[in-house]
Amino acid sequence: MSALTRCLQEEASAISTAAERLSSEQVEAAIQLLERCADRKAKLVITGVGKSGIVARKIAATFSSIGLMALYLNPLDALHGDLGVVAPEDVCLILSNSGETTELLEVLPHLKRRGTGRIAIVGRADSSLGRGSNVVLEANVDREVCPLNLAPTASTAVAMAIGDALAAVWMERRGISPADFALNHPAGSLGKQLTMTAADLMVPVSKLHPLQPETSLLDVISGLTRDGIGTSWVEDPTSPGSLLGILTDGDLRRALENHNTRTWSTLTAGELMTADPITVRSDVLVVKALEQMENNNRSKAISVLPVVGENKQLMGLLHLHVLVQAGLA
C-alpha cells in the first residue's frame, strides 16, 4: 500500500467514525434550523478561522448553489462592522476543531443577543462553542493524517463531509430538482439543458429573407447564400409571415439529383422545399428540440427546426450547428 493510499484510507475512516458518533437528534435539529432558514427566506451565515474558514467558504458556496442563500463571514471582520449582515432570523454555522477559537468566541455572544440560530461543527461537543450553540455536530477525529498530527487534515475532511451531508439532506427535504439546481448554474451544461429555450438560440425571423413558392432556382441559391445558414424559409402567400415550407442545402442537392438537368431552370422554391416541416414552439427547451431532430420519423436527417407561433407564424430557425456550438449536441 502506498503512503498516499494509506492517508486517503485514514481520512475515509475518520469520516466514517464521525458519522457513527453524530447524534441523530442533533442532526435532525440542524436540518430543521436550515429548513426554517429557507422558509423565512433568511441566510445561512458560515464562519471559521484558518483552515476551518476555508472549509466554511466551500460549504457556503455549496448551499448557495443549491438554493439556500449562504455567505462566509470572517469573524475578525464581523467584530468590526460586518456583523451587520447577520439578522435574527438567520442561522449561523460555526466551524472550529478545538471549539475554543478566540475570534469565534468573541462573536458568539453577539449572535446570541440577536437571537440568531447557531449550529456548531466542532471537535468537542463540550467545548465553549459547543455549549454556546443551539445544535452541536461533533466532528472529532482521533488524529490528523499529518505525520506530525498537527496540520488540519482529517479534521477538515470530516468538517467538509458534514457540511456536504447537511447540504445533501437539505436538498432531499426541500425536493430540489435538477431544474432548481440549473437556475443557479446557467453557464454549465446542465443549466443550459434545463433553462435554454428555442427562442434563446434560434436565428430570428428578422434576420431571414423569405422565399415565395414561385421563386426561381437561381434566386433560391442566392437566398440560401445570403442568410448564411444554408436554409431559407418559404412564406405562405395566402398568409404573410406564415410558414409554408423550408429549403435547405440538402433539399437543393437532392432535388437536382432527382430532376433532369434540362428542367433545372424551371424549378421553383415550392417544388424544392420540404412542405409541412417539423416545427417547435419558442418556449420548448433546446434539449427537447434536439430530441425531435434526432428522433424524427422522416427518412432524412433534420438539421434545422422552424420555431413558430400562432397560425404557423415563423419566429426563427433553430440550427443544429448552433446547438453544437452551445455544447448541447
Sequence and secondary structure as in RCSB ss.txt:
>XXXX:A:sequence
MSALTRCLQEEASAISTAAERLSSEQVEAAIQLLERCADRKAKLVITGVGKSGIVARKIAATFSSIGLMALYLNP
LDALHGDLGVVAPEDVCLILSNSGETTELLEVLPHLKRRGTGRIAIVGRADSSLGRGSNVVLEANVDREVCPLNL
APTASTAVAMAIGDALAAVWMERRGISPADFALNHPAGSLGKQLTMTAADLMVPVSKLHPLQPETSLLDVISGLT
RDGIGTSWVEDPTSPGSLLGILTDGDLRRALENHNTRTWSTLTAGELMTADPITVRSDVLVVKALEQMENNNRSK
AISVLPVVGENKQLMGLLHLHVLVQAGLA
>XXXX:A:secstr
  HHHHHHHHHHHHHHHHHHHS HHHHHHHHHHHHHHHHTT  EEEEESTHHHHHHHHHHHHHHHHTS EEE  H
HHHTTTGGGG  TT EEEEEESSS  HHHHHHHHHHHHHT EEEEEES TTSHHHHTSSEEEE   SS SSTTS 
SSSHHHHHHHHHHHHHHHHHHHHHT  HHHHHHT TTSHHHHHHH BHHHHSEEGGG   B TT BHHHHHHHHH
HHSSSEEEEE TTSTTBEEEEEEHHHHHHHHHHS GGGGGG BHHHHSEES   EETTSBHHHHHHHHHS SSSS
   EEEEE GGGBEEEEEEHHHHHHTT  
